[in-house]
């Protein structure tokens, strides 16, 4: 279901293909997805780096 279907007075079947508001909505969604991907990629690398550092600090053999 299209989000504009219930709120747009000019809605008719297939109109979203040519609607400027729909294109603007899709562009905004695309930008949000890209921002989320960049955020996750950045923090995934940082978390992996921190995990490797913490593992490197652990003792290799237990000392009795």
N, C-alpha and C positions, 0 to 999 in steps of 0.2 A: 504494500500500500504506500502510495506517495504521501509525504508529510503535508503537502499543500492541498491534497484532495478534499479535506474537510473544511479548510479555511479560505480557499480561493473561490471568489464568486464567478470567475471566468473559466473554471475547470471543465474540461471535457476530455474524453478519452484520447490520448496521444498528444495532448497539448504541451506536456512537459518537454517534449523534444525540441520545441522552438521557444520556450518560455525563458525570458531573461532572468527572472527571479529564480527559477529552477537552476539555471546555469551558475548564477552567483552562489546559490546554496551548495551546489556540487563543488565549486571551486573552494569555498570555505572549508568544506569537509576534507577535500584533498590536502589543503594546507595544514589542517589539524592532524591528519594522518602522518604527513611527512614530519611534522614537529614531534609527534610521539615517537616515530621511528628513530629520529636523531637522538632524542632523549634516551631511549632504551639502548641504542648502540653505544652511546657515550658511557652510560652507567654500567652496562654489561662489561665493558672493557675494564673500567675502574674496579668493579667488584672482583673480577677474575684476577686482576693484578694484586689486590689486597689479599685474596685467598692464597695466591701463590707465595706472597711474602710471609703470611702467617704460617703456612706449612713449612716454609724454609726455616723459620725460627724454632720449630719443634725439635726436640732431641731425637736423634736418629735411633739410638739404642737407650733403653731405660738404664739408669745408673742405680745399682742396688746398694 
